[in-house]
Amino acid sequence: MKIDGPFYAQLGGAAEEAARLAAIGYDGVYTLEGSWDPFLPLAVASEHAPGLDIATGIAVAFPRNPMHIAYQAWDLQRFSGGRFYLGIGSQVKAHIEKRFGVDFSPPAARMREYIQAVKAIFDCWQNGAPLDFRGEYFRHTLMTPMFNPGPLDVGPPPVLLGALGPRMTEVAGEVADGLIVHPFNSLPFIEEQALPAVRRGLAKSGREAADFTLQINAIVITGETEQARAAAADSVRSLLGFYASTPAYRPPMEAIGYGDLQPELNRLSKEGRWDELGSYIDETFVAAFATVGEPHEIAGRLAERYGAHADRLAIYAPYAAPDDMWREILGQLKAL
């Protein structure tokens, strides 16, 4: 199991941050699509910490044409020497339609075709296959020598799909090279819903689990003092409340018996009462969605919780903590 760390740096601080995460002991870094581009900082990371795997985790797919994202992925795969993972996702409907201004529905069918289009483009560049992709949502039928970047010695980058609902997760198993499990996950949800959906998708494509990468995002609450752990817990409660207010994220809550809480949190979010969301997240909820403990306990608990499932474990800890603490945790986790 490889361990990935969150790469929050913008371009100006990307070199220093990549070197720092490599020194802590992470095997890879992943960017999030927030208030800056998720691709550009990875090029800087690859140059200044060449031993790290780099990934978008995730880049929002639908606003980008498959050809655009294919060129970006190809460039990063070439530049990193084969260490790039193209992680994409759909985002939620409101953001796609109202923030990005593009079509969203039907998301699972559209994403299935999107990944197939990207892979058809990769096949053209890598193997010389004629580009003749004709789908319901995307059409790519022209590739002249001037615009063909040519094959990669390291091969095309794998495509990982961030998914939460059963249909999108099944799409990951069918056409993607891996699944990125959203940080808002509970173990019952992973074992009873996500993994069966992946298996259904793999069966459709005639593949085995060995052909597939499962990256699980793990929220962690820890700290070297009781005060630090309390601050970390407050930060995570706010994060969980934010996630739980989104209707699309109800399934992991239902898996632990908290589905009825979702409409109430959604109502508060629509009223702009964001600061109140965390107060609705009790200890049972936190324990289901986060790995909690003192630093010396975290590695064992992560391994017990996710070790049987994860090929890559992405640490998600939205609070300040000492590098030495994380270095020790990662060392213990890799030794298990």
C-alpha positions as CSV (number, residue, x, y, z in Angstrom):
1,M,0.0,0.0,0.0
2,K,1.3,3.4,-1.0
3,I,0.6,6.6,1.0
4,D,-0.4,9.8,-0.7
5,G,-0.5,13.3,0.8
6,P,-2.6,16.3,-0.1
7,F,-0.8,18.9,-2.3
8,Y,-2.4,22.2,-1.5
9,A,0.3,24.4,-3.0
10,Q,-0.2,27.0,-5.7
11,L,2.5,27.5,-8.3
12,G,4.6,29.9,-6.2
13,G,5.0,27.4,-3.4
14,A,4.8,24.1,-5.2
15,A,8.5,23.4,-5.3
16,E,9.0,23.8,-1.6
17,E,5.8,22.0,-0.6
18,A,6.7,19.0,-2.9
19,A,10.1,18.7,-1.3
20,R,8.6,18.9,2.2
21,L,6.0,16.1,1.5
22,A,8.7,13.9,0.0
23,A,10.9,14.4,3.1
24,I,8.0,13.4,5.3
25,G,7.8,10.1,3.5
26,Y,4.8,10.3,1.2
27,D,4.9,8.1,-1.9
28,G,2.8,10.5,-3.9
29,V,0.9,13.7,-3.8
30,Y,-2.6,14.6,-5.1
31,T,-4.1,18.0,-5.9
32,L,-7.7,19.0,-5.4
33,E,-9.7,21.1,-7.8
34,G,-10.5,24.1,-5.6
35,S,-9.7,27.8,-6.2
36,W,-6.7,27.1,-8.6
37,D,-5.7,24.7,-11.4
38,P,-5.0,21.1,-10.3
39,F,-2.5,20.3,-13.1
40,L,0.1,23.1,-13.1
41,P,1.5,22.6,-9.6
42,L,2.1,19.0,-10.3
43,A,4.6,19.8,-13.0
44,V,6.6,21.8,-10.5
45,A,6.3,19.0,-7.9
46,S,7.6,16.5,-10.5
47,E,10.7,18.6,-11.2
48,H,11.6,19.3,-7.6
49,A,10.6,16.0,-6.0
50,P,11.1,13.5,-8.9
51,G,10.6,10.4,-6.7
52,L,7.0,11.3,-6.0
53,D,4.0,10.0,-7.8
54,I,1.7,12.9,-8.9
55,A,-2.0,12.8,-9.3
56,T,-5.1,15.0,-9.8
57,G,-7.4,13.9,-7.1
58,I,-9.6,15.0,-8.7
59,A,-9.8,17.3,-11.7
60,V,-13.4,18.1,-12.7
61,A,-14.0,16.3,-16.0
62,F,-17.1,17.7,-17.7
63,P,-16.0,21.3,-18.2
64,R,-12.9,20.0,-20.0
65,N,-13.2,18.4,-23.4
66,P,-11.6,14.8,-23.4
67,M,-9.0,16.0,-25.9
68,H,-8.0,18.9,-23.7
69,I,-7.5,16.7,-20.6
70,A,-5.7,14.0,-22.7
71,Y,-3.1,16.5,-23.8
72,Q,-2.6,17.7,-20.2
73,A,-2.3,14.1,-18.9
74,W,0.1,13.1,-21.7
75,D,2.4,16.1,-21.0
76,L,2.5,15.3,-17.2
77,Q,3.1,11.6,-17.9
78,R,6.0,12.3,-20.2
79,F,7.5,15.0,-17.9
80,S,7.2,12.8,-14.7
81,G,8.7,9.7,-16.3
82,G,5.5,7.7,-15.9
83,R,4.5,8.8,-12.4
84,F,1.3,10.6,-13.3
85,Y,-2.2,9.4,-12.4
86,L,-5.1,11.2,-14.1
87,G,-7.8,11.4,-11.4
88,I,-11.1,12.8,-12.6
89,G,-14.6,13.3,-11.3
90,S,-18.0,14.7,-12.1
91,Q,-18.5,17.2,-9.3
92,V,-22.1,17.8,-8.3
93,K,-24.8,19.1,-10.6
94,A,-25.1,22.6,-9.3
95,H,-21.4,23.4,-9.8
96,I,-21.3,21.9,-13.3
97,E,-24.4,23.7,-14.5
98,K,-24.2,26.9,-12.5
99,R,-20.4,27.5,-12.0
100,F,-19.0,25.9,-15.1
101,G,-22.0,26.4,-17.3
102,V,-21.9,23.0,-19.1
103,D,-24.2,19.9,-19.3
104,F,-24.2,17.4,-16.4
105,S,-27.0,14.8,-16.9
106,P,-26.9,11.9,-17.2
107,P,-23.6,11.9,-15.2
108,A,-22.8,8.2,-15.1
109,A,-23.4,7.6,-18.8
110,R,-21.6,10.8,-19.7
111,M,-18.6,9.9,-17.6
112,R,-18.4,6.4,-19.0
113,E,-18.2,7.8,-22.5
114,Y,-15.8,10.5,-21.4
115,I,-13.3,7.9,-20.1
116,Q,-13.7,5.8,-23.2
117,A,-13.0,8.9,-25.4
118,V,-9.8,9.7,-23.4
119,K,-8.6,6.2,-23.8
120,A,-9.4,6.2,-27.5
121,I,-7.2,9.3,-27.8
122,F,-4.5,7.6,-25.8
123,D,-4.7,4.5,-28.0
124,C,-4.3,6.7,-31.1
125,W,-1.2,8.5,-29.8
126,Q,0.4,5.4,-28.2
127,N,-0.4,2.7,-30.7
128,G,-1.2,4.5,-33.9
129,A,-4.9,3.4,-33.8
130,P,-7.2,5.4,-36.0
131,L,-9.1,8.0,-34.0
132,D,-12.7,7.2,-34.6
133,F,-14.6,7.7,-31.4
134,R,-18.3,8.4,-32.0
135,G,-20.5,8.6,-28.9
136,E,-23.7,10.3,-27.8
137,Y,-21.9,13.1,-25.9
138,F,-18.4,13.2,-27.4
139,R,-17.0,12.8,-30.9
140,H,-13.3,12.6,-31.8
141,T,-12.5,11.6,-35.4
142,L,-9.6,13.7,-36.5
143,M,-5.9,13.4,-35.5
144,T,-3.3,14.7,-38.0
145,P,0.5,14.2,-37.5
146,M,0.9,17.9,-36.5
147,F,-1.3,17.4,-33.5
148,N,-0.2,13.9,-32.5
149,P,2.3,14.0,-29.6
150,G,3.5,10.5,-30.3
151,P,4.0,7.5,-28.1
152,L,5.4,7.5,-24.6
153,D,8.2,5.2,-23.5
154,V,6.5,4.9,-20.1
155,G,3.0,4.2,-21.6
156,P,-0.2,6.2,-21.1
157,P,-1.2,7.4,-17.7
158,P,-3.8,5.4,-15.8
159,V,-7.2,7.0,-15.4
160,L,-8.8,6.9,-12.0
161,L,-12.4,8.0,-11.4
162,G,-13.6,9.7,-8.2
163,A,-17.1,8.3,-7.5
164,L,-19.5,7.9,-4.7
165,G,-22.9,6.7,-6.0
166,P,-23.4,3.1,-7.1
167,R,-23.8,3.9,-10.8
168,M,-20.7,6.1,-11.1
169,T,-18.7,3.6,-9.0
170,E,-19.7,0.8,-11.3
171,V,-18.5,3.0,-14.3
172,A,-15.1,3.2,-12.6
173,G,-14.9,-0.6,-12.4
174,E,-16.0,-1.0,-16.0
175,V,-13.9,1.6,-17.9
176,A,-11.4,3.3,-15.5
177,D,-8.1,2.0,-14.2
178,G,-9.0,2.8,-10.6
179,L,-11.4,4.3,-8.1
180,I,-10.8,7.3,-5.9
181,V,-12.9,6.8,-2.8
182,H,-14.2,10.2,-1.6
183,P,-12.9,11.3,1.9
184,F,-16.5,11.3,3.0
185,N,-16.6,7.5,3.5
186,S,-17.5,5.0,6.2
187,L,-16.3,1.5,6.3
188,P,-19.8,-0.1,6.0
189,F,-20.3,2.1,2.9
190,I,-17.0,0.9,1.3
191,E,-17.6,-2.7,2.0
192,E,-21.4,-3.0,1.4
193,Q,-21.8,-0.5,-1.5
194,A,-18.6,0.8,-3.1
195,L,-16.7,-2.5,-3.5
196,P,-19.7,-4.5,-4.8
197,A,-20.3,-1.8,-7.4
198,V,-16.6,-1.9,-8.5
199,R,-16.9,-5.7,-8.8
200,R,-20.0,-5.3,-11.0
201,G,-18.1,-3.0,-13.3
202,L,-15.0,-5.2,-13.5
203,A,-17.2,-8.1,-14.4
204,K,-18.7,-6.1,-17.3
205,S,-15.3,-5.4,-18.7
206,G,-13.9,-8.9,-18.0
207,R,-11.2,-7.7,-15.7
208,E,-10.0,-8.7,-12.3
209,A,-9.3,-6.7,-9.1
210,A,-5.6,-7.0,-9.9
211,D,-6.2,-4.8,-13.0
212,F,-7.6,-2.1,-10.8
213,T,-6.2,0.5,-8.3
214,L,-8.3,1.4,-5.2
215,Q,-7.2,4.7,-3.7
216,I,-9.1,5.4,-0.4
217,N,-9.1,8.9,1.1
218,A,-8.8,8.6,4.9
219,I,-9.7,11.5,7.2
220,V,-7.4,11.5,10.2
221,I,-7.8,13.2,13.6
222,T,-4.7,13.3,15.7
223,G,-2.2,15.6,17.4
224,E,0.7,15.6,19.9
225,T,-1.3,17.1,22.7
226,E,-4.9,17.0,23.9
227,Q,-5.4,20.6,22.8
228,A,-4.1,19.8,19.3
229,R,-6.4,16.8,19.0
230,A,-9.4,18.9,20.1
231,A,-8.5,21.5,17.5
232,A,-8.2,18.8,14.8
233,A,-11.5,17.3,15.8
234,D,-13.2,20.7,15.5
235,S,-11.8,21.2,12.0
236,V,-12.9,17.7,10.9
237,R,-16.4,18.2,12.4
238,S,-16.8,21.3,10.3
239,L,-15.6,19.4,7.2
240,L,-17.9,16.5,7.8
241,G,-20.9,18.9,8.3
242,F,-20.1,20.5,5.0
243,Y,-19.9,17.2,3.2
244,A,-23.1,15.9,4.9
245,S,-25.1,18.9,3.8
246,T,-24.7,17.8,0.1
247,P,-27.6,15.5,-1.0
248,A,-25.3,13.5,-3.3
249,Y,-23.3,12.5,-0.2
250,R,-26.2,10.9,1.7
251,P,-25.3,7.2,0.9
252,P,-22.3,7.0,3.3
253,M,-24.5,8.5,6.0
254,E,-27.3,6.0,5.4
255,A,-24.8,3.2,5.7
256,I,-24.3,4.1,9.4
257,G,-27.9,5.1,10.1
258,Y,-27.5,8.9,9.8
259,G,-29.4,9.5,6.5
260,D,-32.2,11.5,8.2
261,L,-29.6,14.1,9.3
262,Q,-28.8,15.1,5.7
263,P,-31.9,17.1,4.8
264,E,-31.5,19.2,8.0
265,L,-27.9,20.0,7.2
266,N,-28.9,20.8,3.6
267,R,-31.5,23.2,4.9
268,L,-28.9,25.0,7.1
269,S,-26.5,25.3,4.1
270,K,-29.2,26.9,2.0
271,E,-29.9,29.4,4.8
272,G,-26.2,30.3,4.8
273,R,-25.7,28.9,8.3
274,W,-22.4,27.1,7.4
275,D,-20.8,27.7,10.8
276,E,-23.5,25.6,12.5
277,L,-23.0,22.4,10.5
278,G,-20.2,21.0,12.6
279,S,-22.3,21.2,15.7
280,Y,-24.6,18.4,14.4
281,I,-21.7,16.0,14.0
282,D,-21.6,13.8,17.1
283,E,-18.8,11.4,18.2
284,T,-20.4,8.4,16.6
285,F,-20.5,10.2,13.3
286,V,-16.9,11.3,13.7
287,A,-15.8,7.7,14.6
288,A,-17.5,6.3,11.5
289,F,-15.9,8.8,9.0
290,A,-12.5,9.5,10.6
291,T,-9.6,7.6,12.0
292,V,-9.0,9.1,15.5
293,G,-6.3,8.7,18.1
294,E,-3.0,9.8,19.4
295,P,-0.1,9.8,16.9
296,H,1.3,6.4,18.0
297,E,-2.2,4.8,17.5
298,I,-3.0,6.2,14.0
299,A,-0.9,3.8,11.8
300,G,-2.3,0.7,13.4
301,R,-5.9,2.0,13.1
302,L,-5.5,3.0,9.5
303,A,-4.0,-0.4,8.6
304,E,-6.8,-2.2,10.5
305,R,-9.5,0.0,8.8
306,Y,-8.3,0.1,5.2
307,G,-5.4,-2.3,4.8
308,A,-7.5,-5.1,3.4
309,H,-8.8,-2.8,0.6
310,A,-6.6,0.1,-0.3
311,D,-3.8,-0.1,-2.9
312,R,-3.1,3.6,-2.2
313,L,-4.2,5.4,1.0
314,A,-4.6,9.2,0.7
315,I,-4.3,11.0,4.0
316,Y,-6.7,13.9,4.5
317,A,-6.0,16.0,7.6
318,P,-7.4,19.6,7.2
319,Y,-5.4,21.2,10.1
320,A,-1.9,22.2,11.0
321,A,0.4,19.5,12.6
322,P,4.2,19.0,12.9
323,D,6.0,17.3,10.0
324,D,7.9,15.1,12.4
325,M,4.6,13.7,13.7
326,W,3.5,12.7,10.2
327,R,6.9,11.4,9.4
328,E,6.7,9.0,12.3
329,I,3.1,7.9,11.5
330,L,4.0,7.2,7.9
331,G,7.1,5.3,8.9
332,Q,5.0,3.1,11.2
333,L,2.3,2.6,8.6
334,K,4.8,1.5,6.0
335,A,6.4,-1.0,8.4
336,L,3.1,-2.7,9.1
